[in-house]
Amino acid sequence: MCRLILFDPFVDTYSGGVPVYKLVFILNQISGTHLMLKQAANAQIYARKAFALAQKTASLEWKFDTRHTLFLADSRAGDWKAALDDHILYKAYADSLKNDTRSKEMGEVEARMNYEKEAEIKEQQAREEKAIEATRNRWLWSSVGGGFALLTIIAFTLFRGRRKEQRANYALRDKNDEI
């Protein structure tokens, strides 16, 4: 049973609840089938309906596909002026699609390059921080080692001085005992 489908230009679906892109696809396929059956007039009708619906969508791909089908239908029907116009628009949509894809690819490449650059900068900063930390650790251990050496020398000097003082005191005590 066939259901009546009414178009509402303000809504992206039809009364049957079918999304526009599915109808465009179906009408485009029907047009292609009529082309294979060499029924150019019917192919033109369905291709024009598909293109009219595709115009109401934002999809360049659907406009591109339906314009190509319309070009094939017009050329098979012998309507060369319309076929030329359709071919010109088909090529314009093809160029727009190619530019969109290139723009997307360039955006992806640029984003990847920015990500790699940021990663490289972070890596460089991490290396610099590691080098600074290593230098700080060397200074710390050098300071600790130097401090320990200095304390050892001071302790040795004080101990030696204390020993000399004790000997001198023992010598004085011995002299005092003798006197």
C-alpha positions in Angstrom: 0.0 0.0 0.0 1.4 3.4 -0.9 1.2 6.2 1.6 0.6 9.8 0.5 3.6 11.9 1.4 3.0 15.7 1.7 5.9 18.2 1.8 6.1 20.8 4.5 8.9 23.3 3.5 9.4 24.3 7.1 10.1 20.9 8.5 12.9 18.5 7.5 10.6 15.5 7.4 7.4 14.7 5.6 4.0 13.8 6.9 4.9 10.1 6.7 7.8 10.7 9.1 10.4 10.0 6.4 13.5 12.3 6.6 14.2 14.4 3.6 17.6 12.8 2.8 15.9 9.3 2.5 13.4 10.7 0.1 16.1 12.4 -1.9 18.0 9.1 -2.0 14.9 7.1 -3.0 13.9 9.5 -5.8 17.4 9.7 -7.1 17.6 5.8 -7.2 14.2 5.7 -9.0 15.5 8.2 -11.5 18.6 6.1 -12.0 16.5 3.0 -12.5 14.4 4.8 -15.2 17.7 5.8 -16.9 18.8 2.1 -17.0 15.4 1.2 -18.4 15.9 3.9 -21.1 12.8 5.9 -19.9 14.4 9.3 -20.0 11.2 11.3 -19.5 10.4 9.5 -16.2 14.0 9.8 -15.1 13.8 13.5 -15.7 10.7 13.8 -13.5 12.1 11.9 -10.6 15.5 13.6 -10.9 13.9 17.0 -10.8 11.8 16.0 -7.7 14.9 14.7 -6.0 16.9 17.9 -6.8 14.0 20.1 -5.6 14.1 18.2 -2.3 17.9 18.3 -2.2 17.8 22.1 -2.6 15.9 22.3 0.7 18.7 20.4 2.6 22.1 21.8 3.5 23.9 18.7 2.1 26.2 19.4 -0.9 26.5 15.7 -1.5 22.8 15.3 -2.2 22.8 18.3 -4.5 25.8 17.0 -6.3 24.3 13.5 -6.7 20.9 14.7 -7.8 22.3 17.2 -10.2 24.5 14.5 -11.8 21.4 12.3 -12.2 19.5 15.2 -13.7 22.3 15.8 -16.1 22.3 12.2 -17.2 18.5 12.2 -17.6 18.4 15.5 -19.6 21.2 14.3 -21.9 19.4 11.0 -22.5 16.2 12.8 -23.2 18.0 15.0 -25.7 17.4 18.3 -23.8 21.0 19.5 -24.4 20.5 23.0 -23.1 19.2 21.8 -19.8 21.9 19.0 -19.7 24.6 21.7 -20.2 23.2 23.8 -17.4 22.9 20.7 -15.2 26.5 19.7 -16.0 27.8 23.2 -15.1 26.0 23.1 -11.8 27.1 19.5 -11.2 30.7 20.6 -11.7 30.2 23.6 -9.4 28.9 21.3 -6.7 31.8 18.9 -7.3 34.2 21.8 -6.9 32.4 23.0 -3.7 32.6 19.4 -2.3 36.3 19.2 -3.2 37.0 22.6 -1.6 35.1 21.5 1.5 37.0 18.3 1.7 40.3 20.1 1.2 39.3 22.7 3.8 38.6 19.9 6.2 41.8 18.1 5.4 43.8 21.4 5.8 42.0 22.0 9.1 42.9 18.5 10.2 46.6 18.9 9.1 46.8 22.3 10.8 45.3 20.9 14.0 47.7 17.9 13.9 50.6 20.3 13.3 49.5 22.5 16.2 49.1 19.4 18.4 52.6 18.1 17.5 54.1 21.6 18.0 52.4 21.9 21.4 53.6 18.4 22.3 57.1 19.3 21.2 57.0 22.5 23.2 55.8 20.5 26.3 58.5 17.9 25.7 61.1 20.7 25.4 59.8 22.3 28.6 59.9 18.9 30.4 63.6 18.4 29.3 64.5 21.9 30.4 62.8 21.4 33.8 64.6 18.0 34.1 67.9 19.7 33.3 67.2 22.5 35.9 66.2 19.9 38.5 69.4 17.9 37.7 71.5 21.1 38.1 69.6 21.9 41.3 70.3 18.4 42.6 74.0 18.7 41.7 74.2 22.0 43.5 72.4 20.5 46.5 74.7 17.5 46.7 77.8 19.7 46.1 76.6 22.0 48.9 76.0 19.1 51.3 79.3 17.5 50.4 81.1 20.9 50.8 79.3 21.6 54.1 80.3 18.1 55.4 83.9 18.7 54.3 83.9 22.1 55.9 82.4 20.8 59.1 85.0 18.0 59.1 87.8 20.4 58.7 86.4 22.7 61.4 85.8 19.7 63.8 89.4 18.5 63.1 90.8 22.0 63.7 88.8 22.4 66.9 89.7 18.9 68.1 93.3 19.5 67.3 93.3 22.9 69.0 91.5 21.4 72.0 94.1 18.6 72.2 96.9 21.1 72.1 95.2 23.2 74.8 94.8 20.0 76.9 98.5 19.2 76.5 99.4 22.7 77.3 97.2 22.5 80.4 98.7 19.1 81.4 102.2 20.6 80.9 101.3 23.6 83.1 99.7 21.4 85.7 102.9 19.3 85.8 105.0 22.4 86.1 102.7 23.7 88.8 103.0 20.4 90.6 106.8 20.5 90.4 106.9 24.0 91.8 
